[in-house]
Amino acid sequence: MADRPTIADYIQVLKTTIPNMVSQIGDLAKAELKPAAKHGGIGAGAFAAAAVVGLTALFLVLLTFAFALSMFFHEILNRNPLTALMFGFLTMTVLCLLIVAALALFGKSQISQVKAPQATIAETKASIGAITDAIEFGAQDAKNRTTPSDAVAVTTAAKLVKPASDDWA
């Protein structure tokens, strides 16, 4: 009859499997969050650029309205060459607003690509389930007075899933 497993046996199994599992989950999280952070940063930069151009457009709109009002009052009496100046300011304002719209749409498209690390969350849940199963199997082994032959047998019994490859990206 096999000796009853000791706590040291279970601790040894945990010491060999948990660090590897935690390391793999960390690698998965890094691989998954890096593109999301990149898109978030690009989107935030585009929104910042849109804000700068938008403030410039606001300044130009205010100047255009000022010239437009002065031109309106002056044109009622006489035509003036400053009309060309007014249309120049108005054209610049429209161009700035088009740039703001383009940058805002680009920023929105970048921000919409930011996603939660779903694979990392699923892997963490699976790992917690595997640890729970391993503890249950360990308790059953202790109850049945059987000794685990090695960590591989225990983790296989606990349904730990080995990743298809070490390349998480």
C-alpha positions, 0 to 999 in steps of 0.5 A, spaced: 500 500 500 502 506 498 504 511 503 499 517 504 501 523 501 504 529 505 503 536 505 510 537 502 508 533 496 502 537 495 507 543 496 512 541 491 506 540 486 504 547 487 511 550 487 512 547 480 506 548 477 503 555 479 510 559 477 509 556 470 502 558 470 503 565 473 508 566 468 504 564 462 498 568 464 503 574 465 506 573 458 499 573 455 497 579 458 503 583 456 501 580 449 494 582 449 495 589 452 500 592 448 496 593 442 490 596 446 495 601 449 498 603 442 491 604 439 489 608 446 495 612 445 494 614 438 487 615 439 488 620 445 494 623 441 489 624 435 484 627 440 489 632 443 491 634 436 483 635 434 483 639 440 489 644 438 486 645 431 479 646 434 481 651 438 485 655 432 478 654 428 474 657 434 479 663 434 479 664 426 471 663 427 471 669 432 476 673 427 471 671 421 465 674 425 468 680 427 470 682 420 464 679 417 460 684 421 464 690 420 464 688 412 456 687 413 456 694 415 461 697 411 458 693 404 451 696 406 454 703 404 460 701 399 463 695 397 470 694 399 476 690 398 476 687 405 471 683 402 476 678 400 480 678 407 473 676 410 473 670 405 480 668 406 478 668 414 472 664 412 476 659 408 481 658 413 476 657 418 472 651 414 479 648 413 480 648 420 473 645 422 474 639 416 481 638 419 478 637 426 473 632 423 478 628 420 482 628 426 476 626 431 474 621 426 481 618 426 481 618 434 474 615 435 477 609 430 483 608 434 479 608 441 474 603 438 480 598 437 481 598 444 479 592 447 479 588 454 484 582 455 479 577 454 484 571 453 488 573 459 481 573 463 479 566 460 486 563 462 486 566 469 479 563 470 481 557 467 487 557 471 483 558 478 479 552 476 485 548 475 488 550 481 481 548 485 481 541 481 488 540 483 486 541 490 480 537 490 484 531 487 489 532 492 484 531 497 481 525 494 488 522 494 489 524 501 482 520 503 484 514 498 491 514 501 494 514 494 501 518 493 501 522 486 507 520 482 509 526 479 507 533 478 505 532 471 500 526 473 497 531 478 496 537 473 493 532 468 488 529 473 486 536 474 485 538 467 490 543 466 491 545 459 497 546 456 497 552 451 498 550 444 504 554 443 509 558 447 508 564 442 502 568 445 502 573 440 
